[in-house]
Amino acid sequence: MKVKLIFLFLFLLMPVSLGFSADIIDLDNYIDQSRQAWNVSQMSVSIVKDGEIVMEKGYGTLENGNLVDENTIFGIGSVTKMYHGMAIAKLIDAGKINWNTPVKDILPEFQMPLFQEQIDFTDQITIGHLISHRSGLSDEVMSIYENDFFPVVTDAPKRIQFLSSYFPPGEALNYSNPCYQVLAEVICKLDLGGLFKFKTIHEATWKIHLFKEIFQPIGAYNIFFDVNGVPFWQKNKLSDPQRLKLNDGIPATYTLEDADW
């Protein structure tokens, strides 16, 4: 079985005042010690306080010999879900949908798998159920993907029916990547309208929407949707596969191709 590991370090509510250089030095040492203790070969950290960057630094060395810095490009895996969530929230603020909008109102082709092989909850699934992983949908991601990077975008809402339904909507929580694949379809449908059926336009619109609504306003231009989209002159800034040792001592490799970008 292919093992995928993503270590996300969140330094929240640190008991230090970032306004003093001594605290930054202490934090820098703490981060580096933690990185080495967890055998994380490469990572970057940026801290923003009151709208100002007070620390940005890379840790480790790439296999090409370059030092990791604030411009090193990492695959961030499921952290990408927060961008979809933000895009949906902005559509709600714009009055186009709400958390209780049935998914089928936006995507008529959306079809849930039958719960216990007999109950159809399709009409009850809302935007809120998808974004909170409470739809009951399973996490069988690869069955709806065309390849490692790009989903079969216009077919995903239909293909959902071939997955599994674990519980009635809202009754429990089950982490589900397909939930966010459907949310991506919602974003595109609301942006594209009648052009939704054209796959090439669809994929471009999804990227443009996220860039226009999220990345551009905050000046985040060094973001790419897949490794193939990284310009050749920046390939030397790509992070390397993260090799970690599991409890049984067997090395596990998280490759660039495994990452969501």
Secondary structure, DSSP 8 states (H G I E B T S, - for coil): ------------S-SS-TTSHHHHHHHHHHHHHHHHHTT---EEEEEEETTEEEEEEEESB-TTS-B--TT-B---GGGGHHHHHHHHHHHHHTTS--TT-BHHHH-TT-----BTTTB--GGG-BHHHHHTT-S-B---GGGGBSSSS-B-TTTHHHHGGGS-B-SSTTSS----HHHHHHHHHHHHHHHHGGGGG-HHHHHHHHHHHHIIIIIGGGT--S--SSGGGS-GGGGGGB---EEEE-TTS-EEEE-GGG---
